Amino acid sequence: MSLKSIWAQGLWTQNPGLVQLLGLCPLLAVSNTFENALGLGLATLFVLVLSNASISLIRTLVPDPIRLPVFVLVIAALTTCAELLVQALHYPLYQSLGIFLPLIVTNCLILGRAEALARREGLLVSTLDGLAQGIGFLLVLVALGVIREALADTLILAALPPGAFIALGLLVALHRVIQSFVQTKRQIEPSADFTSRRVRTTGEIS
């Protein structure tokens, strides 16, 4: 897997929040403010990068039948570290995030990347994949936080759970429109290039 494809998948083509729709519970629950979204996004990024790196390092030492319990233990240990860091560095944020900090351990994005990639790839690829997927998740969280916080004063719905679903749905729709436009443009460009070459070749022959 090339570095370009790793970043493209994490940030856009396989974005965990907009395409894979993973981790929706924290994505929708704590995105009511920018600070909460940023805090949980950074904590998730921390756990995702280190869990991918750790699992990649121990992948040859873990017997296949017990790999999932081992992966969960690694993720749980790193989630505890992230929780303690937030508690020590920003206690009001720790109180605001509440149960959703320890629930990072159940985020299917983290276990999914461990199972799908980290247990098969080397340290560099696994770490970069965790970084790309984590940043992609963080960006969606922050975008939701900014949108909902900006609209909360004028539109009460934005601060409520239904507002989170609506905002995420709009972001998903925007992503798909842009992706469709890009794909259509890529299909048109080779066709136009082929036509221009054919015209030049015909002119040269005649």
Secondary structure, 3 states (H helix, E strand, C coil): CCHHHHHHHHHHHCCCCCCCCCCHHHHHHCCCCHHHHHHHHHHHHHHHHHHHHHHHHHCCCCCHHHHHHHHHHHHHHHHHHHHHHHHHHCHHHHHHHHHHCHHHHHCHHHHHHHHHHHCCCCHHHHHHHHHHHHHHHHHHHHHHHHHHHHHHCCCHHHHCHHHHHHHHHHHHHHHHHHHHHHHHHHHHHHHHHHHHHHHHHHHHHC
